[in-house]
Amino acid sequence: MKNSTRSNVAKFCFSLSLLAVSIGVEAASTVITNANVFDGENKNLQQGVSVLVEENKITSIGKTVPVPEDATVIDAKGKTLIPGLIDAHWHTMFANASMSELMNSDFGYLTLIASDGANKTLMRGFTTIRDAGGNPFAIKQASDKGLINGPRVYPSGGPISQTAGHFDYRGRYDVPANSTDPLNYLERNSLAIVADGVPEVTKRVREQLRLGATQIKLAAGGGVSSSYDPIDVAEYTYEEFKAAVDVAESWNTYVMVHVFTNKGAQTALRAGVKSIEHGNLLSEETFKMMAEKGAWLSMQPIFDDEDAIPFPPGSFQEAKFKLVTKGTARGIELAKKYGVPIAFGTDMLFDPSLANKQGKFLTKLTPWFEPWEILKMATHDNAQLLKLSGPRDPYPGELGVIKEGALADLVLVDGNPLEDIKLVANADKNFVLIMKDGKIYKNSLSK
């Protein structure tokens, strides 16, 4: 038995050694020459410039830059250098696991699925994600420490809803619930949390902040994937939202809410919520209110098309999906009309083949935005949303831009995505260099 145990330990250690080989390559400094730079903010490319990266920051940009003796020099050969992409509504734990796996698997197994998914997310050029609910804390820690390949993570922790709300995945007949009941599997692992009333909401928000949440996620209305709540339902009272906002603000951060319709959104906005997630079916009145309060719309360009989330045909969830996707275009138009700041996110759920299309969803914005505006949204603008975390921001420095002093999250594109945004849909082919925090995770230029 002892020999068997030693053998297993040896195999495990060998596996870890192989894993270490795949971790990003860190050079003391890197110089990227002959690049056409999209800086994340401006429409025009900076032609034929060089970028010096020292440790994890961009320290010089220009026609010529200092070249340290120990620098790795990479000739971009006229390709387009853009900031690393940011997804403002991603689910680390849910994107690559099926609903059946989520409900019936050990949490350790789900974390391994998420670890593999984190690497794939980074290889799609998304160097940062704002996690909109789940328990990505282990993935974040492992990625930050260099144990696995993955993006930067701004975790919300377990998403919180009321009984019968969007994050209530208990059985329909698991009633009555009382204070002596143990937490269910999803709650124990901070995958989905149920809280009713001001005291419970206050406690659950504090728990997620204790775990390391950079912002808090609540449900303000019915959801597509949930089992019980129709889309039109308004969830949580003003007092419950205000309790969550007060706790978050006492930690100098903010609350984001899942909602599609008006009553829940307006109640949340009055309580001080800063980010509306989805908002497909909101009225002009609600968008005016968002503009007045400076709230963000974190929208997802989801449509009932070839990339629709594959809910069972004829199911409650499929019907809700079809309903909300009818409002996507109008929601974008109203946000633009009233000057509501828009963040880009994807909200990929329960299907690894769909998660692989993360970049493709940027191309779905072309009816409303120019390619440079789309890239600006997924870089500079999303980074401004992340700054709402204030001192809870785990990554001091500037993201979403290519400028001196910014964090070195960079993607080199074979072609010009400002002319052909579809290039971002095929990262495997078109992203020839991916750098996060000054480390190179992909370099196919030498092939």
Secondary structure, 3 states (H helix, E strand, C coil): CHHHHHHHHHHHHHHHHHHHHHCCEECCEEEEEEEEECCCCCCCCEEEEEEEEECCEEEEEECCCCCCCCCEEEECCCCEEEECEEEEEECCCCCCCCHHHHHHCCHHHHHHHHHHHHHHHHHCCEEEEEECCCCCHHHHHHHHCCCCCCCEEEECCCCEECCCCCCCCCCCCCCCCCCCCCCCHHHHCCCCEECCHHHHHHHHHHHHHHHCCCCEEEECECCCCCCCCCCCCECCCHHHHHHHHHHHHHCCCCEEEEECCHHHHHHHHHHCCCEEEECCCCCHHHHHHHHHHCCEEEECCCCCCCCCCCCCCCCHHHHHHHHHHCCHHHHHHHHHHCCCCEEECCCCCCCHHHHCCCCHHHHCCCCCCCHHHHHHHHHHHHHHHHHHHHHHCCCCCCCCCCCCCCECCEEEECCCCCCCHHHHHCHHHHEEEEEECCEEEEECCCC
